[in-house]
Amino acid sequence: MPNTKGAKKRLRQSFVRRDRNRAAKTRVRHSLRKFREAVAAKNFEEAKELSRVAARLLDKAAANGVLHRNKAARLKSRMCRLMVTSQQAA
């Protein structure tokens, strides 16, 4: 347990930041899952829109420090590659 006034404040701040980061990561994961489900269902128009939404969420998460910028870029790249390969296979 924190003893000083400053340490108590830092603890409160870390709880708030943890909750905010968890919410952002969850939004990103849900958007990626919806995108993958749309691609699997061969619904490419919906998948295209969902990829835009997911890319935007990834960029926001990277800008706010929730995700590393290279991880966000990697996930976006994999999304695009999945879209292209599944369209060619269809």
Backbone bond lengths (Angstrom), bond angles and torsions (degrees), N, CA, C in turn:
res aa  C-N    CA-C-N  psi(-1)  N-CA   C-N-CA  omega(-1)  CA-C   N-CA-C  phi
1 M - - - 1.459 - - 1.529 109.91 -
2 P 1.305 115.83 141.65 1.469 119.05 179.27 1.525 110.68 -72.46
3 N 1.307 114.85 146.22 1.464 119.94 -178.03 1.521 112.41 -105.55
4 T 1.315 116.59 -38.12 1.458 118.80 -175.76 1.530 110.66 -88.93
5 K 1.312 114.21 161.99 1.462 120.61 -179.63 1.540 110.68 -60.88
6 G 1.334 115.95 -42.39 1.464 120.45 -179.67 1.523 112.07 -65.51
7 A 1.335 116.24 -38.64 1.462 119.91 -179.90 1.529 110.74 -67.56
8 K 1.325 117.00 -35.85 1.471 120.79 177.66 1.523 110.50 -64.90
9 K 1.340 116.06 -39.87 1.461 120.30 178.69 1.532 110.10 -66.06
10 R 1.326 117.50 -42.62 1.463 120.84 179.21 1.529 110.81 -61.10
11 L 1.316 116.99 -37.49 1.460 120.90 178.25 1.523 110.44 -64.30
12 R 1.342 116.35 -44.91 1.474 119.68 177.51 1.520 110.65 -60.50
13 Q 1.334 116.28 -43.79 1.461 120.35 -179.12 1.528 111.28 -63.70
14 S 1.321 116.33 -39.07 1.465 118.62 -178.50 1.524 111.13 -66.29
15 F 1.336 117.78 -34.22 1.467 120.47 177.07 1.532 110.72 -65.51
16 V 1.320 115.98 -43.03 1.466 120.15 -179.91 1.528 109.63 -64.04
17 R 1.338 116.97 -45.26 1.469 120.90 -179.03 1.520 110.91 -65.81
18 R 1.327 117.34 -38.98 1.460 120.73 179.30 1.524 110.39 -60.65
19 D 1.331 116.26 -45.68 1.467 119.94 179.99 1.525 111.16 -63.64
20 R 1.320 116.60 -41.23 1.465 120.90 -179.86 1.531 110.49 -65.30
21 N 1.337 116.78 -43.14 1.469 120.93 179.74 1.520 110.99 -65.98
22 R 1.327 116.67 -40.69 1.467 119.90 178.29 1.523 110.92 -61.19
23 A 1.324 116.49 -43.32 1.467 120.55 -179.59 1.525 110.35 -63.09
24 A 1.325 117.60 -41.71 1.466 120.86 -179.42 1.523 110.55 -66.25
25 K 1.330 117.85 -43.45 1.463 121.05 179.25 1.527 110.92 -63.75
26 T 1.319 116.37 -39.48 1.460 120.13 179.99 1.522 110.29 -65.05
27 R 1.331 117.13 -42.80 1.475 120.26 177.39 1.522 111.00 -59.53
28 V 1.327 116.70 -42.25 1.465 120.97 179.57 1.525 109.92 -63.61
29 R 1.326 117.43 -47.53 1.465 120.28 -178.56 1.520 111.94 -62.21
30 H 1.335 116.87 -40.81 1.463 120.12 179.37 1.528 110.81 -65.34
31 S 1.324 116.99 -41.02 1.465 119.15 -179.68 1.527 110.81 -66.21
32 L 1.339 117.38 -38.51 1.458 120.15 177.93 1.529 111.04 -66.68
33 R 1.317 116.46 -38.69 1.458 119.68 179.23 1.521 111.10 -65.17
34 K 1.347 116.56 -43.18 1.464 120.15 178.22 1.523 110.49 -61.43
35 F 1.334 117.43 -40.34 1.456 121.46 178.05 1.524 110.68 -61.29
36 R 1.342 117.05 -48.28 1.464 120.38 -178.99 1.525 111.54 -63.44
37 E 1.334 117.12 -36.17 1.466 120.10 178.04 1.529 110.85 -66.74
38 A 1.327 117.25 -38.94 1.468 120.71 178.79 1.526 110.42 -65.90
39 V 1.326 117.39 -40.03 1.464 120.77 178.53 1.528 109.79 -66.37
40 A 1.318 116.87 -42.09 1.464 120.44 179.88 1.523 111.44 -63.34
41 A 1.337 116.51 -32.25 1.460 121.24 179.02 1.531 111.46 -84.82
42 K 1.345 116.61 4.36 1.471 123.03 179.75 1.527 112.66 59.49
43 N 1.325 115.39 30.77 1.458 122.14 177.08 1.532 106.87 -99.11
44 F 1.347 115.85 81.45 1.465 120.29 -168.82 1.529 113.08 -75.49
45 E 1.317 118.33 -28.67 1.464 119.90 177.79 1.526 110.34 -65.73
46 E 1.322 115.69 -45.65 1.467 119.95 177.82 1.522 110.29 -66.33
47 A 1.328 116.73 -39.10 1.461 120.98 -179.63 1.521 110.95 -63.27
48 K 1.327 116.88 -36.60 1.465 120.24 179.05 1.526 110.75 -63.08
49 E 1.334 115.92 -44.18 1.473 120.27 178.43 1.532 110.47 -66.43
50 L 1.319 116.67 -41.96 1.468 120.24 -179.96 1.526 111.13 -66.68
51 S 1.326 117.47 -30.50 1.465 119.13 178.12 1.526 110.49 -67.93
52 R 1.331 116.66 -36.38 1.473 119.49 175.98 1.520 111.06 -63.35
53 V 1.334 115.36 -44.46 1.469 120.16 179.97 1.525 110.43 -62.15
54 A 1.338 116.21 -45.88 1.459 120.72 -178.67 1.527 111.05 -64.72
55 A 1.330 117.19 -41.32 1.466 120.29 179.92 1.521 110.47 -63.34
56 R 1.318 116.10 -39.68 1.471 120.03 178.52 1.530 110.60 -63.67
57 L 1.332 116.83 -44.26 1.467 120.10 178.73 1.528 111.03 -64.54
58 L 1.340 116.95 -39.21 1.462 120.11 178.13 1.525 110.89 -63.31
59 D 1.334 116.73 -42.94 1.462 120.03 179.20 1.519 111.49 -63.16
60 K 1.339 116.22 -41.85 1.467 119.76 178.96 1.524 111.09 -64.22
61 A 1.340 116.18 -43.10 1.462 119.82 -179.72 1.529 110.52 -63.50
62 A 1.319 116.66 -39.79 1.472 119.86 179.09 1.523 110.61 -67.96
63 A 1.326 116.89 -39.17 1.466 119.96 -179.26 1.523 111.31 -66.26
64 N 1.317 116.70 -33.71 1.466 120.32 -179.03 1.519 113.06 -88.53
65 G 1.332 117.43 0.80 1.454 120.06 176.91 1.513 113.97 82.37
66 V 1.307 117.75 10.69 1.468 120.87 178.36 1.523 109.18 -74.06
67 L 1.337 116.50 -41.92 1.462 122.95 175.68 1.523 108.45 -119.45
68 H 1.312 116.05 152.69 1.456 120.16 173.81 1.523 108.65 -70.51
69 R 1.318 116.70 144.12 1.477 119.58 -175.62 1.518 111.68 -62.74
70 N 1.336 118.37 -32.78 1.466 120.34 178.84 1.525 110.73 -70.36
71 K 1.319 117.74 -34.81 1.464 120.15 177.96 1.523 109.61 -67.12
72 A 1.325 117.14 -41.50 1.462 120.62 178.18 1.526 110.03 -62.19
73 A 1.321 116.78 -42.88 1.460 120.76 179.28 1.525 110.46 -64.70
74 R 1.323 117.04 -40.79 1.466 121.12 179.59 1.518 111.30 -62.91
75 L 1.332 116.72 -43.91 1.460 120.64 -179.91 1.525 111.22 -65.44
76 K 1.333 117.19 -39.70 1.467 120.64 177.90 1.525 110.49 -64.93
77 S 1.324 116.44 -40.73 1.457 120.67 178.99 1.521 110.92 -63.46
78 R 1.315 117.23 -42.43 1.465 121.02 178.97 1.526 111.25 -66.07
79 M 1.335 116.01 -35.66 1.466 119.54 176.59 1.517 110.49 -61.08
80 C 1.331 116.17 -48.01 1.470 120.77 -178.51 1.525 110.33 -63.32
81 R 1.321 116.55 -42.55 1.464 119.99 -179.11 1.521 111.00 -64.53
82 L 1.315 117.63 -40.58 1.461 121.41 177.96 1.523 110.54 -62.44
83 M 1.309 116.64 -41.01 1.461 121.45 -179.49 1.533 110.17 -63.30
84 V 1.325 116.53 -47.35 1.461 121.11 -177.14 1.531 111.01 -65.55
85 T 1.319 116.64 -48.12 1.468 119.23 -177.14 1.520 111.90 -66.25
86 S 1.315 117.67 -36.30 1.478 119.47 179.57 1.515 111.62 -71.85
87 Q 1.342 117.49 -32.43 1.471 120.02 176.73 1.531 110.50 -70.19
88 Q 1.318 117.47 -37.22 1.457 119.92 178.95 1.520 111.29 -69.29
89 A 1.328 116.25 -34.06 1.458 120.12 -179.15 1.536 111.56 -74.26
90 A 1.327 116.26 -24.72 1.472 120.12 -176.61 1.508 112.79 -77.19
